[in-house]
Amino acid sequence: MSTVSPPPVVPAPEQTALAAIQALESEYLLQTYARYPLVLDRGKGCYVFDPSGKRYLDFITGIGVNALGHAHPRLTKVIREQAGRLLHTSNLYYHAYQGPLAERLAKASGLHRTFFCNSGAESMEGALKMARAHGHKINPEKFEVVALHNSFHGRTLGALSITGQEKYRRDFEPLLPGARFVPPNDEVALEQIVSERTAGIVIEIIQGEGGIFPMSIEYLRKARQLADRYDALLVFDEIQCGVGRVGKHFAYQLVDPIVLPDIMVAAKPLACGIPLGVIVANDRAAQSIGSGMHGSTFGGGPLACRVAIEFMDILDELLPHIHEMGCYFRAKLEELQKQFPFIREVRGQGLIIGVDLSFPGKQLVLDAIEQGLLMNCTHDTVLRFLPPYIATEKEIDRAVSILKRVFKMAAKRGDAN
Ligand SMILES: Cc1ncc(COP(=O)(O)O)c(C=O)c1O
């Protein structure tokens, strides 16, 4: 019998050196990502650490995924327990966690039925299939999906077909037929394009990748009205702005009275780093998809579902805190705006916030890394913040003081000129 020694718990220094990692990746990985020059080694609370032990305040959280920061004790405990018990079942069998999580999602969302998958794009694919199947039952010509300019719904072909940004789409044309784009927050344009041929209308309540642009209440109401008038499914993409990010379970709950979609898709923070996506639908939408029409090998495994249930428990208590910290952070950023005229606008709700600059923000992101703060830049000029829900005034003050330093450096360099 051969004995295999276990792998080292701590990687050797030569394996974690940035240059060595870059060299290996540039040789063996598809070159799809423009990464920042930083190796992450571990995390604790609102901070991540590089291999040398330097710490960084994590205000981007893996693009909105690490909602409870890093190594949260309750999540770590559940992950450990479940990893030693049962990791994967496939959907051939039952396990104890899909039902209770679906029940939690139904109660939190006001929508009744859930399908589990593994990512944002995958949940959008499923929602598109539901819209298509819904239309198909009524009339084969009813297959159009109305989506918004500047939107982002994922990288798979279906999700890309309704993503309203040319730069993501152009290399893959022709995409799915039937996508119709309209400008966001333009009720007249929406009214003109929605018709008997419309199977679905897809909206991000706050466009994330597009630069943190919220939809107006009137616009959401109009979308609901038109979906009802033409028997189309209204789909809200809550992948970035949902699951607590705005201080409500879902961003559509900011509208009073609530505008309910027929389908809501969510992913990122749901299992706090274990891949999990969901399609949550009302009964009308759920009827569009029957046995054998959709599926996923990995979707809704016991590990992801159990972690998500634990997260939902913690989230319920955190919602008022997220709202409060969002107001605090925005107020601080608005103070910075008064000091730095190149800040055009501060936008967002809760802990999804964008700071729109009058020049490209990439250098500021690099400067912030140097100074120990992680954020990113989207839509060229928008610094995007998706802080962990556990951030307190202390972390926000620290982020703001680093940002102030970074803005001063930009002012000195004359980045805005
Ligand atoms: C609003 C929105 N929809 C869909 C997606 C795609 O999600 P994923 O990267 O998990 O496929 C994203 C990812 O950033 C997103 O922000």
PDBQT file of the ligand as one rigid body, heavy atoms in Angstrom, charges set to zero:
ROOT
HETATM    1  C1  LIG A 501     -26.882  41.862 -12.833  1.00  0.00    +0.000 C 
HETATM    2  C2  LIG A 501     -26.061  40.668 -13.201  1.00  0.00    +0.000 A 
HETATM    3  N1  LIG A 501     -26.633  39.671 -13.884  1.00  0.00    +0.000 NA
HETATM    4  C3  LIG A 501     -25.937  38.561 -14.212  1.00  0.00    +0.000 A 
HETATM    5  C4  LIG A 501     -24.612  38.428 -13.864  1.00  0.00    +0.000 A 
HETATM    6  C5  LIG A 501     -23.865  37.169 -14.219  1.00  0.00    +0.000 C 
HETATM    7  O1  LIG A 501     -23.579  36.450 -13.078  1.00  0.00    +0.000 OA
HETATM    8  P1  LIG A 501     -22.424  35.325 -13.084  1.00  0.00    +0.000 P 
HETATM    9  O2  LIG A 501     -21.121  36.034 -13.276  1.00  0.00    +0.000 OA
HETATM   10  O3  LIG A 501     -22.556  34.660 -11.742  1.00  0.00    +0.000 OA
HETATM   11  O4  LIG A 501     -22.729  34.401 -14.206  1.00  0.00    +0.000 OA
HETATM   12  C6  LIG A 501     -23.983  39.443 -13.162  1.00  0.00    +0.000 A 
HETATM   13  C7  LIG A 501     -22.552  39.337 -12.799  1.00  0.00    +0.000 C 
HETATM   14  O5  LIG A 501     -21.885  40.289 -12.477  1.00  0.00    +0.000 OA
HETATM   15  C8  LIG A 501     -24.718  40.604 -12.822  1.00  0.00    +0.000 A 
HETATM   16  O6  LIG A 501     -24.165  41.610 -12.142  1.00  0.00    +0.000 OA
ENDROOT
TORSDOF 0
